[in-house]
């Protein structure tokens, strides 16, 4: 996790169904950093808009992640 700056948090939902070794997760993070993989981001909110982000999450359907920036 040392690849992610201290000012950022990475939250992961873990269903407990799939486990991977840390080295493969780090490789995944590197691919995102190098833009080999582009995550499906549905919408970005500022932390000040956390209530709107929560409402969006509850009412939204489909793919993509919701990102909250500090």
mmCIF file as Biopython writes it, N, C-alpha, C and O atoms, coordinates in Angstrom:
data_model
#
loop_
_atom_site.group_PDB
_atom_site.id
_atom_site.type_symbol
_atom_site.label_atom_id
_atom_site.label_alt_id
_atom_site.label_comp_id
_atom_site.label_asym_id
_atom_site.label_entity_id
_atom_site.label_seq_id
_atom_site.pdbx_PDB_ins_code
_atom_site.Cartn_x
_atom_site.Cartn_y
_atom_site.Cartn_z
_atom_site.occupancy
_atom_site.B_iso_or_equiv
_atom_site.auth_seq_id
_atom_site.auth_asym_id
_atom_site.pdbx_PDB_model_num
ATOM 1   N N  . UNK A ? 1  ? 0.809   -1.184  0.000   1.0 0.0 1  A 1 
ATOM 2   C CA . UNK A ? 1  ? 0.000   0.000   0.000   1.0 0.0 1  A 1 
ATOM 3   C C  . UNK A ? 1  ? 0.858   1.257   0.000   1.0 0.0 1  A 1 
ATOM 4   O O  . UNK A ? 1  ? 0.324   2.365   -0.018  1.0 0.0 1  A 1 
ATOM 5   N N  . UNK A ? 2  ? 2.155   1.106   0.020   1.0 0.0 2  A 1 
ATOM 6   C CA . UNK A ? 2  ? 3.022   2.287   0.045   1.0 0.0 2  A 1 
ATOM 7   C C  . UNK A ? 2  ? 2.975   3.065   -1.262  1.0 0.0 2  A 1 
ATOM 8   O O  . UNK A ? 2  ? 3.552   4.150   -1.343  1.0 0.0 2  A 1 
ATOM 9   N N  . UNK A ? 3  ? 2.310   2.550   -2.281  1.0 0.0 3  A 1 
ATOM 10  C CA . UNK A ? 3  ? 2.183   3.262   -3.546  1.0 0.0 3  A 1 
ATOM 11  C C  . UNK A ? 3  ? 1.122   4.356   -3.485  1.0 0.0 3  A 1 
ATOM 12  O O  . UNK A ? 3  ? 1.120   5.265   -4.316  1.0 0.0 3  A 1 
ATOM 13  N N  . UNK A ? 4  ? 0.234   4.276   -2.524  1.0 0.0 4  A 1 
ATOM 14  C CA . UNK A ? 4  ? -0.843  5.246   -2.401  1.0 0.0 4  A 1 
ATOM 15  C C  . UNK A ? 4  ? -0.401  6.322   -1.419  1.0 0.0 4  A 1 
ATOM 16  O O  . UNK A ? 4  ? 0.013   6.018   -0.301  1.0 0.0 4  A 1 
ATOM 17  N N  . UNK A ? 5  ? -0.490  7.582   -1.842  1.0 0.0 5  A 1 
ATOM 18  C CA . UNK A ? 5  ? -0.052  8.699   -1.000  1.0 0.0 5  A 1 
ATOM 19  C C  . UNK A ? 5  ? -0.805  8.695   0.325   1.0 0.0 5  A 1 
ATOM 20  O O  . UNK A ? 5  ? -1.946  8.240   0.404   1.0 0.0 5  A 1 
ATOM 21  N N  . UNK A ? 6  ? -0.148  9.210   1.365   1.0 0.0 6  A 1 
ATOM 22  C CA . UNK A ? 6  ? -0.742  9.211   2.704   1.0 0.0 6  A 1 
ATOM 23  C C  . UNK A ? 6  ? -2.034  10.006  2.772   1.0 0.0 6  A 1 
ATOM 24  O O  . UNK A ? 6  ? -2.851  9.778   3.664   1.0 0.0 6  A 1 
ATOM 25  N N  . UNK A ? 7  ? -2.233  10.933  1.849   1.0 0.0 7  A 1 
ATOM 26  C CA . UNK A ? 7  ? -3.437  11.764  1.869   1.0 0.0 7  A 1 
ATOM 27  C C  . UNK A ? 7  ? -4.628  11.082  1.210   1.0 0.0 7  A 1 
ATOM 28  O O  . UNK A ? 7  ? -5.714  11.661  1.172   1.0 0.0 7  A 1 
ATOM 29  N N  . UNK A ? 8  ? -4.459  9.878   0.693   1.0 0.0 8  A 1 
ATOM 30  C CA . UNK A ? 8  ? -5.530  9.152   0.018   1.0 0.0 8  A 1 
ATOM 31  C C  . UNK A ? 8  ? -5.848  7.869   0.763   1.0 0.0 8  A 1 
ATOM 32  O O  . UNK A ? 8  ? -4.988  7.268   1.406   1.0 0.0 8  A 1 
ATOM 33  N N  . UNK A ? 9  ? -7.099  7.468   0.660   1.0 0.0 9  A 1 
ATOM 34  C CA . UNK A ? 9  ? -7.542  6.214   1.263   1.0 0.0 9  A 1 
ATOM 35  C C  . UNK A ? 9  ? -8.077  5.308   0.170   1.0 0.0 9  A 1 
ATOM 36  O O  . UNK A ? 9  ? -8.719  5.776   -0.771  1.0 0.0 9  A 1 
ATOM 37  N N  . UNK A ? 10 ? -7.825  4.052   0.286   1.0 0.0 10 A 1 
ATOM 38  C CA . UNK A ? 10 ? -8.359  3.062   -0.633  1.0 0.0 10 A 1 
ATOM 39  C C  . UNK A ? 10 ? -9.299  2.166   0.160   1.0 0.0 10 A 1 
ATOM 40  O O  . UNK A ? 10 ? -8.888  1.506   1.115   1.0 0.0 10 A 1 
ATOM 41  N N  . UNK A ? 11 ? -10.550 2.149   -0.239  1.0 0.0 11 A 1 
ATOM 42  C CA . UNK A ? 11 ? -11.540 1.331   0.431   1.0 0.0 11 A 1 
ATOM 43  C C  . UNK A ? 11 ? -11.942 0.201   -0.501  1.0 0.0 11 A 1 
ATOM 44  O O  . UNK A ? 11 ? -12.237 0.429   -1.674  1.0 0.0 11 A 1 
ATOM 45  N N  . UNK A ? 12 ? -11.952 -0.986  0.010   1.0 0.0 12 A 1 
ATOM 46  C CA . UNK A ? 12 ? -12.251 -2.151  -0.802  1.0 0.0 12 A 1 
ATOM 47  C C  . UNK A ? 12 ? -13.374 -2.939  -0.139  1.0 0.0 12 A 1 
ATOM 48  O O  . UNK A ? 12 ? -13.338 -3.182  1.067   1.0 0.0 12 A 1 
ATOM 49  N N  . UNK A ? 13 ? -14.359 -3.336  -0.918  1.0 0.0 13 A 1 
ATOM 50  C CA . UNK A ? 13 ? -15.389 -4.236  -0.419  1.0 0.0 13 A 1 
ATOM 51  C C  . UNK A ? 13 ? -14.852 -5.647  -0.562  1.0 0.0 13 A 1 
ATOM 52  O O  . UNK A ? 13 ? -14.416 -6.054  -1.639  1.0 0.0 13 A 1 
ATOM 53  N N  . UNK A ? 14 ? -14.888 -6.376  0.514   1.0 0.0 14 A 1 
ATOM 54  C CA . UNK A ? 14 ? -14.381 -7.742  0.505   1.0 0.0 14 A 1 
ATOM 55  C C  . UNK A ? 14 ? -15.522 -8.700  0.809   1.0 0.0 14 A 1 
ATOM 56  O O  . UNK A ? 14 ? -16.005 -8.772  1.939   1.0 0.0 14 A 1 
ATOM 57  N N  . UNK A ? 15 ? -15.939 -9.426  -0.200  1.0 0.0 15 A 1 
ATOM 58  C CA . UNK A ? 15 ? -17.018 -10.384 -0.006  1.0 0.0 15 A 1 
ATOM 59  C C  . UNK A ? 15 ? -16.522 -11.658 0.670   1.0 0.0 15 A 1 
ATOM 60  O O  . UNK A ? 15 ? -17.319 -12.501 1.082   1.0 0.0 15 A 1 
ATOM 61  N N  . UNK A ? 16 ? -15.206 -11.794 0.781   1.0 0.0 16 A 1 
ATOM 62  C CA . UNK A ? 16 ? -14.644 -12.994 1.380   1.0 0.0 16 A 1 
ATOM 63  C C  . UNK A ? 16 ? -14.564 -14.155 0.405   1.0 0.0 16 A 1 
ATOM 64  O O  . UNK A ? 16 ? -14.115 -15.240 0.774   1.0 0.0 16 A 1 
ATOM 65  N N  . UNK A ? 17 ? -14.987 -13.948 -0.820  1.0 0.0 17 A 1 
ATOM 66  C CA . UNK A ? 17 ? -15.043 -15.033 -1.798  1.0 0.0 17 A 1 
ATOM 67  C C  . UNK A ? 17 ? -13.743 -15.185 -2.588  1.0 0.0 17 A 1 
ATOM 68  O O  . UNK A ? 17 ? -13.377 -16.291 -2.983  1.0 0.0 17 A 1 
ATOM 69  N N  . UNK A ? 18 ? -13.051 -14.072 -2.814  1.0 0.0 18 A 1 
ATOM 70  C CA . UNK A ? 18 ? -11.860 -14.117 -3.653  1.0 0.0 18 A 1 
ATOM 71  C C  . UNK A ? 18 ? -10.680 -13.557 -2.860  1.0 0.0 18 A 1 
ATOM 72  O O  . UNK A ? 18 ? -10.771 -12.479 -2.272  1.0 0.0 18 A 1 
ATOM 73  N N  . UNK A ? 19 ? -9.599  -14.283 -2.850  1.0 0.0 19 A 1 
ATOM 74  C CA . UNK A ? 19 ? -8.381  -13.840 -2.167  1.0 0.0 19 A 1 
ATOM 75  C C  . UNK A ? 19 ? -7.244  -13.845 -3.183  1.0 0.0 19 A 1 
ATOM 76  O O  . UNK A ? 19 ? -7.091  -14.783 -3.965  1.0 0.0 19 A 1 
ATOM 77  N N  . UNK A ? 20 ? -6.453  -12.779 -3.152  1.0 0.0 20 A 1 
ATOM 78  C CA . UNK A ? 20 ? -5.276  -12.738 -4.017  1.0 0.0 20 A 1 
ATOM 79  C C  . UNK A ? 20 ? -4.062  -12.364 -3.176  1.0 0.0 20 A 1 
ATOM 80  O O  . UNK A ? 20 ? -4.185  -11.759 -2.111  1.0 0.0 20 A 1 
ATOM 81  N N  . UNK A ? 21 ? -2.907  -12.733 -3.672  1.0 0.0 21 A 1 
ATOM 82  C CA . UNK A ? 21 ? -1.669  -12.381 -2.985  1.0 0.0 21 A 1 
ATOM 83  C C  . UNK A ? 21 ? -1.390  -10.895 -3.170  1.0 0.0 21 A 1 
ATOM 84  O O  . UNK A ? 21 ? -1.762  -10.303 -4.183  1.0 0.0 21 A 1 
ATOM 85  N N  . UNK A ? 22 ? -0.733  -10.303 -2.179  1.0 0.0 22 A 1 
ATOM 86  C CA . UNK A ? 22 ? -0.431  -8.865  -2.195  1.0 0.0 22 A 1 
ATOM 87  C C  . UNK A ? 22 ? 0.348   -8.463  -3.440  1.0 0.0 22 A 1 
ATOM 88  O O  . UNK A ? 22 ? 0.141   -7.371  -3.969  1.0 0.0 22 A 1 
ATOM 89  N N  . UNK A ? 23 ? 1.244   -9.332  -3.918  1.0 0.0 23 A 1 
ATOM 90  C CA . UNK A ? 23 ? 2.053   -8.958  -5.082  1.0 0.0 23 A 1 
ATOM 91  C C  . UNK A ? 23 ? 1.183   -8.718  -6.322  1.0 0.0 23 A 1 
ATOM 92  O O  . UNK A ? 23 ? 1.509   -7.875  -7.157  1.0 0.0 23 A 1 
ATOM 93  N N  . UNK A ? 24 ? 0.079   -9.459  -6.440  1.0 0.0 24 A 1 
ATOM 94  C CA . UNK A ? 24 ? -0.807  -9.265  -7.589  1.0 0.0 24 A 1 
ATOM 95  C C  . UNK A ? 24 ? -1.621  -7.979  -7.447  1.0 0.0 24 A 1 
ATOM 96  O O  . UNK A ? 24 ? -1.905  -7.304  -8.436  1.0 0.0 24 A 1 
ATOM 97  N N  . UNK A ? 25 ? -1.991  -7.648  -6.217  1.0 0.0 25 A 1 
ATOM 98  C CA . UNK A ? 25 ? -2.694  -6.389  -5.989  1.0 0.0 25 A 1 
ATOM 99  C C  . UNK A ? 25 ? -1.771  -5.208  -6.272  1.0 0.0 25 A 1 
ATOM 100 O O  . UNK A ? 25 ? -2.202  -4.219  -6.865  1.0 0.0 25 A 1 
ATOM 101 N N  . UNK A ? 26 ? -0.506  -5.295  -5.856  1.0 0.0 26 A 1 
ATOM 102 C CA . UNK A ? 26 ? 0.456   -4.229  -6.125  1.0 0.0 26 A 1 
ATOM 103 C C  . UNK A ? 26 ? 0.673   -4.059  -7.634  1.0 0.0 26 A 1 
ATOM 104 O O  . UNK A ? 26 ? 0.820   -2.938  -8.120  1.0 0.0 26 A 1 
ATOM 105 N N  . UNK A ? 27 ? 0.690   -5.158  -8.359  1.0 0.0 27 A 1 
ATOM 106 C CA . UNK A ? 27 ? 0.820   -5.095  -9.816  1.0 0.0 27 A 1 
ATOM 107 C C  . UNK A ? 27 ? -0.384  -4.375  -10.413 1.0 0.0 27 A 1 
ATOM 108 O O  . UNK A ? 27 ? -0.238  -3.576  -11.338 1.0 0.0 27 A 1 
ATOM 109 N N  . UNK A ? 28 ? -1.572  -4.657  -9.887  1.0 0.0 28 A 1 
ATOM 110 C CA . UNK A ? 28 ? -2.790  -3.986  -10.319 1.0 0.0 28 A 1 
ATOM 111 C C  . UNK A ? 28 ? -2.695  -2.474  -10.081 1.0 0.0 28 A 1 
ATOM 112 O O  . UNK A ? 28 ? -3.049  -1.683  -10.955 1.0 0.0 28 A 1 
ATOM 113 N N  . UNK A ? 29 ? -2.215  -2.076  -8.897  1.0 0.0 29 A 1 
ATOM 114 C CA . UNK A ? 29 ? -2.055  -0.649  -8.571  1.0 0.0 29 A 1 
ATOM 115 C C  . UNK A ? 29 ? -1.072  0.010   -9.541  1.0 0.0 29 A 1 
ATOM 116 O O  . UNK A ? 29 ? -1.311  1.126   -10.001 1.0 0.0 29 A 1 
ATOM 117 N N  . UNK A ? 30 ? 0.024   -0.670  -9.850  1.0 0.0 30 A 1 
ATOM 118 C CA . UNK A ? 30 ? 1.008   -0.127  -10.799 1.0 0.0 30 A 1 
ATOM 119 C C  . UNK A ? 30 ? 0.387   0.071   -12.178 1.0 0.0 30 A 1 
ATOM 120 O O  . UNK A ? 30 ? 0.659   1.069   -12.847 1.0 0.0 30 A 1 
ATOM 121 N N  . UNK A ? 31 ? -0.439  -0.868  -12.601 1.0 0.0 31 A 1 
ATOM 122 C CA . UNK A ? 31 ? -1.101  -0.743  -13.909 1.0 0.0 31 A 1 
ATOM 123 C C  . UNK A ? 31 ? -2.024  0.466   -13.936 1.0 0.0 31 A 1 
ATOM 124 O O  . UNK A ? 31 ? -2.116  1.155   -14.952 1.0 0.0 31 A 1 
ATOM 125 N N  . UNK A ? 32 ? -2.699  0.725   -12.843 1.0 0.0 32 A 1 
ATOM 126 C CA . UNK A ? 32 ? -3.553  1.916   -12.783 1.0 0.0 32 A 1 
ATOM 127 C C  . UNK A ? 32 ? -2.695  3.174   -12.840 1.0 0.0 32 A 1 
ATOM 128 O O  . UNK A ? 32 ? -3.020  4.112   -13.569 1.0 0.0 32 A 1 
ATOM 129 N N  . UNK A ? 33 ? -1.601  3.205   -12.078 1.0 0.0 33 A 1 
ATOM 130 C CA . UNK A ? 33 ? -0.707  4.364   -12.076 1.0 0.0 33 A 1 
ATOM 131 C C  . UNK A ? 33 ? -0.146  4.644   -13.470 1.0 0.0 33 A 1 
ATOM 132 O O  . UNK A ? 33 ? -0.018  5.802   -13.868 1.0 0.0 33 A 1 
ATOM 133 N N  . UNK A ? 34 ? 0.187   3.595   -14.203 1.0 0.0 34 A 1 
ATOM 134 C CA . UNK A ? 34 ? 0.752   3.756   -15.547 1.0 0.0 34 A 1 
ATOM 135 C C  . UNK A ? 34 ? -0.326  3.908   -16.617 1.0 0.0 34 A 1 
ATOM 136 O O  . UNK A ? 34 ? -0.025  4.018   -17.805 1.0 0.0 34 A 1 
ATOM 137 N N  . UNK A ? 35 ? -1.593  3.913   -16.177 1.0 0.0 35 A 1 
ATOM 138 C CA . UNK A ? 35 ? -2.753  4.071   -17.054 1.0 0.0 35 A 1 
ATOM 139 C C  . UNK A ? 35 ? -2.920  2.929   -18.056 1.0 0.0 35 A 1 
ATOM 140 O O  . UNK A ? 35 ? -3.478  3.114   -19.138 1.0 0.0 35 A 1 
ATOM 141 N N  . UNK A ? 36 ? -2.423  1.738   -17.674 1.0 0.0 36 A 1 
ATOM 142 C CA . UNK A ? 36 ? -2.676  0.543   -18.477 1.0 0.0 36 A 1 
ATOM 143 C C  . UNK A ? 36 ? -4.103  0.054   -18.223 1.0 0.0 36 A 1 
ATOM 144 O O  . UNK A ? 36 ? -4.733  -0.569  -19.078 1.0 0.0 36 A 1 
ATOM 145 N N  . UNK A ? 37 ? -4.591  0.360   -17.013 1.0 0.0 37 A 1 
ATOM 146 C CA . UNK A ? 37 ? -5.959  0.024   -16.617 1.0 0.0 37 A 1 
ATOM 147 C C  . UNK A ? 37 ? -6.623  1.324   -16.195 1.0 0.0 37 A 1 
ATOM 148 O O  . UNK A ? 37 ? -6.037  2.119   -15.461 1.0 0.0 37 A 1 
ATOM 149 N N  . UNK A ? 38 ? -7.838  1.535   -16.655 1.0 0.0 38 A 1 
ATOM 150 C CA . UNK A ? 38 ? -8.585  2.729   -16.262 1.0 0.0 38 A 1 
ATOM 151 C C  . UNK A ? 38 ? -9.820  2.285   -15.478 1.0 0.0 38 A 1 
ATOM 152 O O  . UNK A ? 38 ? -10.729 1.671   -16.037 1.0 0.0 38 A 1 
ATOM 153 N N  . UNK A ? 39 ? -9.847  2.601   -14.176 1.0 0.0 39 A 1 
ATOM 154 C CA . UNK A ? 39 ? -10.990 2.173   -13.369 1.0 0.0 39 A 1 
ATOM 155 C C  . UNK A ? 39 ? -12.290 2.817   -13.847 1.0 0.0 39 A 1 
ATOM 156 O O  . UNK A ? 39 ? -12.288 3.939   -14.353 1.0 0.0 39 A 1 
ATOM 157 N N  . UNK A ? 40 ? -13.376 2.109   -13.683 1.0 0.0 40 A 1 
ATOM 158 C CA . UNK A ? 40 ? -14.689 2.626   -14.077 1.0 0.0 40 A 1 
ATOM 159 C C  . UNK A ? 40 ? -15.198 3.550   -12.975 1.0 0.0 40 A 1 
ATOM 160 O O  . UNK A ? 40 ? -15.815 3.102   -12.009 1.0 0.0 40 A 1 
ATOM 161 N N  . UNK A ? 41 ? -14.935 4.832   -13.132 1.0 0.0 41 A 1 
ATOM 162 C CA . UNK A ? 41 ? -15.385 5.818   -12.158 1.0 0.0 41 A 1 
ATOM 163 C C  . UNK A ? 41 ? -16.677 6.425   -12.683 1.0 0.0 41 A 1 
ATOM 164 O O  . UNK A ? 41 ? -16.714 7.001   -13.770 1.0 0.0 41 A 1 
ATOM 165 N N  . UNK A ? 42 ? -17.724 6.288   -11.898 1.0 0.0 42 A 1 
ATOM 166 C CA . UNK A ? 42 ? -19.034 6.788   -12.301 1.0 0.0 42 A 1 
ATOM 167 C C  . UNK A ? 42 ? -19.177 8.278   -12.013 1.0 0.0 42 A 1 
ATOM 168 O O  . UNK A ? 42 ? -19.698 9.033   -12.834 1.0 0.0 42 A 1 
ATOM 169 N N  . UNK A ? 43 ? -18.704 8.692   -10.831 1.0 0.0 43 A 1 
ATOM 170 C CA . UNK A ? 43 ? -18.821 10.101  -10.469 1.0 0.0 43 A 1 
ATOM 171 C C  . UNK A ? 43 ? -17.836 10.427  -9.363  1.0 0.0 43 A 1 
ATOM 172 O O  . UNK A ? 43 ? -17.510 9.575   -8.537  1.0 0.0 43 A 1 
ATOM 173 N N  . UNK A ? 44 ? -17.359 11.683  -9.352  1.0 0.0 44 A 1 
ATOM 174 C CA . UNK A ? 44 ? -16.412 12.154  -8.344  1.0 0.0 44 A 1 
ATOM 175 C C  . UNK A ? 44 ? -17.070 13.274  -7.542  1.0 0.0 44 A 1 
ATOM 176 O O  . UNK A ? 44 ? -17.663 14.194  -8.106  1.0 0.0 44 A 1 
ATOM 177 N N  . UNK A ? 45 ? -16.955 13.182  -6.224  1.0 0.0 45 A 1 
ATOM 178 C CA . UNK A ? 45 ? -17.489 14.195  -5.317  1.0 0.0 45 A 1 
ATOM 179 C C  . UNK A ? 45 ? -16.367 14.725  -4.441  1.0 0.0 45 A 1 
ATOM 180 O O  . UNK A ? 45 ? -15.390 14.024  -4.176  1.0 0.0 45 A 1 
ATOM 181 N N  . UNK A ? 46 ? -16.513 15.968  -3.991  1.0 0.0 46 A 1 
ATOM 182 C CA . UNK A ? 46 ? -15.634 16.503  -2.959  1.0 0.0 46 A 1 
ATOM 183 C C  . UNK A ? 46 ? -16.192 16.076  -1.608  1.0 0.0 46 A 1 
ATOM 184 O O  . UNK A ? 46 ? -17.386 15.807  -1.480  1.0 0.0 46 A 1 
ATOM 185 N N  . UNK A ? 47 ? -15.333 16.015  -0.611  1.0 0.0 47 A 1 
ATOM 186 C CA . UNK A ? 47 ? -15.746 15.595  0.720   1.0 0.0 47 A 1 
ATOM 187 C C  . UNK A ? 47 ? -16.868 16.485  1.245   1.0 0.0 47 A 1 
ATOM 188 O O  . UNK A ? 47 ? -17.739 16.008  1.973   1.0 0.0 47 A 1 
ATOM 189 N N  . UNK A ? 48 ? -16.862 17.761  0.893   1.0 0.0 48 A 1 
ATOM 190 C CA . UNK A ? 48 ? -17.920 18.683  1.329   1.0 0.0 48 A 1 
ATOM 191 C C  . UNK A ? 48 ? -19.289 18.250  0.814   1.0 0.0 48 A 1 
ATOM 192 O O  . UNK A ? 48 ? -20.309 18.640  1.382   1.0 0.0 48 A 1 
ATOM 193 N N  . UNK A ? 49 ? -19.328 17.466  -0.234  1.0 0.0 49 A 1 
ATOM 194 C CA . UNK A ? 49 ? -20.579 17.014  -0.844  1.0 0.0 49 A 1 
ATOM 195 C C  . UNK A ? 49 ? -20.896 15.563  -0.497  1.0 0.0 49 A 1 
ATOM 196 O O  . UNK A ? 49 ? -21.530 14.855  -1.279  1.0 0.0 49 A 1 
ATOM 197 N N  . UNK A ? 50 ? -20.452 15.127  0.676   1.0 0.0 50 A 1 
ATOM 198 C CA . UNK A ? 50 ? -20.596 13.720  1.049   1.0 0.0 50 A 1 
ATOM 199 C C  . UNK A ? 50 ? -22.062 13.298  1.138   1.0 0.0 50 A 1 
ATOM 200 O O  . UNK A ? 50 ? -22.396 12.155  0.823   1.0 0.0 50 A 1 
ATOM 201 N N  . UNK A ? 51 ? -22.939 14.209  1.565   1.0 0.0 51 A 1 
ATOM 202 C CA . UNK A ? 51 ? -24.359 13.861  1.655   1.0 0.0 51 A 1 
ATOM 203 C C  . UNK A ? 51 ? -24.916 13.591  0.260   1.0 0.0 51 A 1 
ATOM 204 O O  . UNK A ? 51 ? -25.630 12.611  0.049   1.0 0.0 51 A 1 
ATOM 205 N N  . UNK A ? 52 ? -24.586 14.466  -0.690  1.0 0.0 52 A 1 
ATOM 206 C CA . UNK A ? 52 ? -25.033 14.265  -2.075  1.0 0.0 52 A 1 
ATOM 207 C C  . UNK A ? 52 ? -24.455 12.972  -2.643  1.0 0.0 52 A 1 
ATOM 208 O O  . UNK A ? 52 ? -25.133 12.257  -3.381  1.0 0.0 52 A 1 
ATOM 209 N N  . UNK A ? 53 ? -23.208 12.673  -2.300  1.0 0.0 53 A 1 
ATOM 210 C CA . UNK A ? 53 ? -22.577 11.439  -2.777  1.0 0.0 53 A 1 
ATOM 211 C C  . UNK A ? 53 ? -23.314 10.219  -2.238  1.0 0.0 53 A 1 
ATOM 212 O O  . UNK A ? 53 ? -23.522 9.241   -2.956  1.0 0.0 53 A 1 
ATOM 213 N N  . UNK A ? 54 ? -23.703 10.283  -0.981  1.0 0.0 54 A 1 
ATOM 214 C CA . UNK A ? 54 ? -24.420 9.156   -0.381  1.0 0.0 54 A 1 
ATOM 215 C C  . UNK A ? 54 ? -25.790 8.973   -1.045  1.0 0.0 54 A 1 
ATOM 216 O O  . UNK A ? 54 ? -26.203 7.848   -1.330  1.0 0.0 54 A 1 
ATOM 217 N N  . UNK A ? 55 ? -26.479 10.075  -1.286  1.0 0.0 55 A 1 
ATOM 218 C CA . UNK A ? 55 ? -27.777 9.990   -1.975  1.0 0.0 55 A 1 
ATOM 219 C C  . UNK A ? 55 ? -27.598 9.425   -3.387  1.0 0.0 55 A 1 
ATOM 220 O O  . UNK A ? 55 ? -28.400 8.609   -3.842  1.0 0.0 55 A 1 
ATOM 221 N N  . UNK A ? 56 ? -26.547 9.863   -4.070  1.0 0.0 56 A 1 
ATOM 222 C CA . UNK A ? 56 ? -26.254 9.354   -5.411  1.0 0.0 56 A 1 
ATOM 223 C C  . UNK A ? 56 ? -26.011 7.854   -5.367  1.0 0.0 56 A 1 
ATOM 224 O O  . UNK A ? 56 ? -26.512 7.108   -6.208  1.0 0.0 56 A 1 
ATOM 225 N N  . UNK A ? 57 ? -25.240 7.421   -4.379  1.0 0.0 57 A 1 
ATOM 226 C CA . UNK A ? 57 ? -24.933 5.996   -4.240  1.0 0.0 57 A 1 
ATOM 227 C C  . UNK A ? 57 ? -26.202 5.188   -4.006  1.0 0.0 57 A 1 
ATOM 228 O O  . UNK A ? 57 ? -26.388 4.130   -4.607  1.0 0.0 57 A 1 
ATOM 229 N N  . UNK A ? 58 ? -27.067 5.680   -3.140  1.0 0.0 58 A 1 
ATOM 230 C CA . UNK A ? 58 ? -28.294 4.941   -2.826  1.0 0.0 58 A 1 
ATOM 231 C C  . UNK A ? 58 ? -29.249 4.874   -4.011  1.0 0.0 58 A 1 
ATOM 232 O O  . UNK A ? 58 ? -29.964 3.883   -4.165  1.0 0.0 58 A 1 
ATOM 233 N N  . UNK A ? 59 ? -29.275 5.904   -4.850  1.0 0.0 59 A 1 
ATOM 234 C CA . UNK A ? 59 ? -30.232 5.944   -5.946  1.0 0.0 59 A 1 
ATOM 235 C C  . UNK A ? 59 ? -29.686 5.524   -7.283  1.0 0.0 59 A 1 
ATOM 236 O O  . UNK A ? 59 ? -30.429 5.447   -8.262  1.0 0.0 59 A 1 
ATOM 237 N N  . UNK A ? 60 ? -28.408 5.252   -7.345  1.0 0.0 60 A 1 
ATOM 238 C CA . UNK A ? 60 ? -27.763 4.957   -8.614  1.0 0.0 60 A 1 
ATOM 239 C C  . UNK A ? 60 ? -27.782 3.465   -8.912  1.0 0.0 60 A 1 
ATOM 240 O O  . UNK A ? 60 ? -27.797 2.632   -8.006  1.0 0.0 60 A 1 
ATOM 241 N N  . UNK A ? 61 ? -27.781 3.151   -10.194 1.0 0.0 61 A 1 
ATOM 242 C CA . UNK A ? 61 ? -27.668 1.753   -10.600 1.0 0.0 61 A 1 
ATOM 243 C C  . UNK A ? 61 ? -26.615 1.654   -11.696 1.0 0.0 61 A 1 
ATOM 244 O O  . UNK A ? 61 ? -26.259 2.651   -12.323 1.0 0.0 61 A 1 
ATOM 245 N N  . UNK A ? 62 ? -26.132 0.462   -11.914 1.0 0.0 62 A 1 
ATOM 246 C CA . UNK A ? 62 ? -25.142 0.271   -12.961 1.0 0.0 62 A 1 
ATOM 247 C C  . UNK A ? 62 ? -23.737 0.208   -12.429 1.0 0.0 62 A 1 
ATOM 248 O O  . UNK A ? 62 ? -23.506 0.189   -11.220 1.0 0.0 62 A 1 
ATOM 249 N N  . UNK A ? 63 ? -22.788 0.175   -13.367 1.0 0.0 63 A 1 
ATOM 250 C CA . UNK A ? 63 ? -21.390 -0.007  -13.010 1.0 0.0 63 A 1 
ATOM 251 C C  . UNK A ? 63 ? -20.704 1.325   -12.705 1.0 0.0 63 A 1 
ATOM 252 O O  . UNK A ? 63 ? -21.204 2.396   -13.047 1.0 0.0 63 A 1 
ATOM 253 N N  . UNK A ? 64 ? -19.571 1.227   -12.066 1.0 0.0 64 A 1 
ATOM 254 C CA . UNK A ? 64 ? -18.737 2.375   -11.804 1.0 0.0 64 A 1 
ATOM 255 C C  . UNK A ? 64 ? -18.628 2.660   -10.322 1.0 0.0 64 A 1 
ATOM 256 O O  . UNK A ? 64 ? -19.524 2.357   -9.535  1.0 0.0 64 A 1 
ATOM 257 N N  . UNK A ? 65 ? -17.514 3.246   -9.974  1.0 0.0 65 A 1 
ATOM 258 C CA . UNK A ? 65 ? -17.239 3.579   -8.576  1.0 0.0 65 A 1 
ATOM 259 C C  . UNK A ? 65 ? -17.521 5.054   -8.342  1.0 0.0 65 A 1 
ATOM 260 O O  . UNK A ? 65 ? -17.448 5.878   -9.254  1.0 0.0 65 A 1 
ATOM 261 N N  . UNK A ? 66 ? -17.842 5.358   -7.105  1.0 0.0 66 A 1 
ATOM 262 C CA . UNK A ? 66 ? -18.011 6.743   -6.665  1.0 0.0 66 A 1 
ATOM 263 C C  . UNK A ? 66 ? -16.764 7.091   -5.877  1.0 0.0 66 A 1 
ATOM 264 O O  . UNK A ? 66 ? -16.394 6.377   -4.945  1.0 0.0 66 A 1 
ATOM 265 N N  . UNK A ? 67 ? -16.112 8.193   -6.248  1.0 0.0 67 A 1 
ATOM 266 C CA . UNK A ? 67 ? -14.853 8.611   -5.625  1.0 0.0 67 A 1 
ATOM 267 C C  . UNK A ? 67 ? -15.112 9.866   -4.804  1.0 0.0 67 A 1 
ATOM 268 O O  . UNK A ? 67 ? -15.774 10.796  -5.264  1.0 0.0 67 A 1 
ATOM 269 N N  . UNK A ? 68 ? -14.585 9.882   -3.584  1.0 0.0 68 A 1 
ATOM 270 C CA . UNK A ? 68 ? -14.689 11.048  -2.710  1.0 0.0 68 A 1 
ATOM 271 C C  . UNK A ? 68 ? -13.279 11.621  -2.549  1.0 0.0 68 A 1 
ATOM 272 O O  . UNK A ? 68 ? -12.364 10.928  -2.105  1.0 0.0 68 A 1 
ATOM 273 N N  . UNK A ? 69 ? -13.117 12.894  -2.914  1.0 0.0 69 A 1 
ATOM 274 C CA . UNK A ? 69 ? -11.829 13.548  -2.794  1.0 0.0 69 A 1 
ATOM 275 C C  . UNK A ? 69 ? -11.806 14.429  -1.547  1.0 0.0 69 A 1 
ATOM 276 O O  . UNK A ? 69 ? -12.815 15.038  -1.193  1.0 0.0 69 A 1 
ATOM 277 N N  . UNK A ? 70 ? -10.651 14.496  -0.884  1.0 0.0 70 A 1 
ATOM 278 C CA . UNK A ? 70 ? -10.566 15.330  0.333   1.0 0.0 70 A 1 
ATOM 279 C C  . UNK A ? 70 ? -10.731 16.808  0.026   1.0 0.0 70 A 1 
ATOM 280 O O  . UNK A ? 70 ? -10.685 17.636  0.935   1.0 0.0 70 A 1 
#
